[in-house]
Amino acid sequence: MLIASLRAQCGGPRDGALLRFSLGNALLNTGDAQAAIEELQRAVAFDPAYSAAWKLLGKACLATDRRDDAAAAWRQGIEAARQRGDKQAEKEMAVFLRRLEKPAQD
């Protein structure tokens, strides 16, 4: 199983932002958003400029109804994307943030 294989590498010489991002993504895809959040937080701790990890962290937070945490992750991700010149990630997270902050329409 992919998740078991990725977890086996954690703490080893290949541990880092990409491994934790991959594990977080796999966990989120199986519906374990809480575990995904933990791994994605580790990914951005390894590399605070990893905009894709911030974007996925926001999605995982939203999946657990942690709206404020999702917004904070996307704000940090937008800044990381700006620093790296990653215009696409910056635009995507800006859209997610606008949708999140938009008042509910009945």
Sequence and secondary structure as in RCSB ss.txt:
>XXXX:A:sequence
MLIASLRAQCGGPRDGALLRFSLGNALLNTGDAQAAIEELQRAVAFDPAYSAAWKLLGKACLATDRRDDAAAAWR
QGIEAARQRGDKQAEKEMAVFLRRLEKPAQD
>XXXX:A:secstr
 HHHHHHHHTTSTT SHHHHHHHHHHHHHTT HHHHHHHHHHHHHH TT HHHHHHHHHHHHHTT HHHHHHHHH
HHHHHHHHHT HHHHHHHHHHHHHHHS    
